[in-house]
Amino acid sequence: MTAQDQTALDLTRRRVEGVAAVSALTAKALKLTQALSGIEMDILRLELAIGRDPADRQLVQELHDVEKSAETMREAQADCAEEIAAAEEDVAALDRLIAATKGG
């Protein structure tokens, strides 16, 4: 195996690892989306309950707590989206290197 073949093989291995990282991050993003959807359902439930009993301070406090959780989850989603973008750029850079080693 030539040095160029070894380099191409190493780049391909790194690309497969990068694609696996993108896949794992995408799965994380989907889990965050599911979790946020559940939290948003809780928000709706609490808003309906407050509409029926606006004087219930416990419901109001619970709504504020759940809204904070939703905001935390949205921040986690944004962070994950940034991680995905960075991982995808890493794969694209490897694609360019692989093409260069093939003379393309």
C-alpha positions in Angstrom: 0.0 0.0 0.0 1.4 3.4 -1.0 1.6 6.4 1.2 -1.1 8.0 -0.8 -3.4 5.0 -0.4 -2.7 5.0 3.3 -3.6 8.7 3.5 -6.8 8.1 1.5 -7.7 5.2 3.8 -7.0 7.4 6.9 -9.1 10.2 5.5 -12.0 7.8 4.7 -11.8 6.4 8.2 -11.9 9.9 9.7 -14.9 10.7 7.4 -16.8 7.6 8.6 -16.1 8.7 12.2 -17.3 12.2 11.4 -20.5 10.9 9.8 -21.1 8.8 12.9 -20.7 12.0 15.1 -23.2 13.9 12.9 -25.6 10.9 13.3 -25.2 10.9 17.1 -25.8 14.6 17.3 -28.8 14.4 15.1 -30.2 11.7 17.4 -29.5 14.0 20.3 -31.3 16.9 18.5 -34.4 14.6 18.0 -34.5 13.7 21.6 -34.3 17.3 22.6 -37.2 18.1 20.2 -39.2 15.3 21.8 -38.5 16.5 25.3 -39.4 20.1 24.3 -42.7 18.9 22.8 -43.5 17.2 26.1 -42.7 20.4 28.0 -44.8 22.5 25.7 -47.7 20.1 26.3 -47.3 20.7 30.0 -47.3 24.4 29.4 -50.6 24.1 27.5 -52.1 21.9 30.2 -51.1 24.4 32.9 -52.4 27.4 30.9 -55.8 25.6 30.6 -55.8 24.8 34.3 -55.0 28.4 35.1 -57.8 29.6 32.8 -60.2 27.5 34.9 -58.7 28.6 38.2 -56.7 31.8 37.8 -56.3 32.3 41.6 -54.3 29.0 42.0 -50.8 30.3 42.8 -49.3 26.8 42.7 -50.4 26.4 39.1 -48.9 29.8 38.2 -45.6 28.9 39.9 -45.6 25.5 38.1 -46.2 27.2 34.8 -43.2 29.6 35.4 -41.0 26.6 36.3 -42.0 24.7 33.2 -41.5 27.7 31.0 -37.9 28.0 32.4 -37.4 24.3 31.5 -38.6 25.0 28.0 -36.2 27.9 27.6 -33.3 25.7 28.9 -34.4 23.0 26.4 -34.5 25.6 23.5 -30.9 26.7 24.5 -29.8 23.0 24.4 -31.4 22.7 21.0 -29.5 25.7 19.7 -26.2 24.4 21.1 -26.8 21.1 19.5 -27.6 22.7 16.2 -24.3 24.5 16.4 -22.5 21.2 17.2 -24.2 19.6 14.2 -23.1 22.4 11.9 -19.5 22.2 13.1 -19.5 18.4 12.7 -21.0 18.7 9.2 -18.3 21.2 8.2 -15.6 18.8 9.5 -17.0 16.1 7.2 -17.2 18.5 4.3 -13.5 19.4 4.9 -12.6 15.7 4.9 -14.5 15.3 1.6 -12.4 18.1 0.1 -9.2 16.4 1.3 -10.3 13.0 0.0 -11.1 14.6 -3.4 -7.7 16.2 -3.5 -5.9 13.0 -2.8 -7.8 11.4 -5.7 -6.7 14.3 -7.9 -10.3 15.7 -8.1 
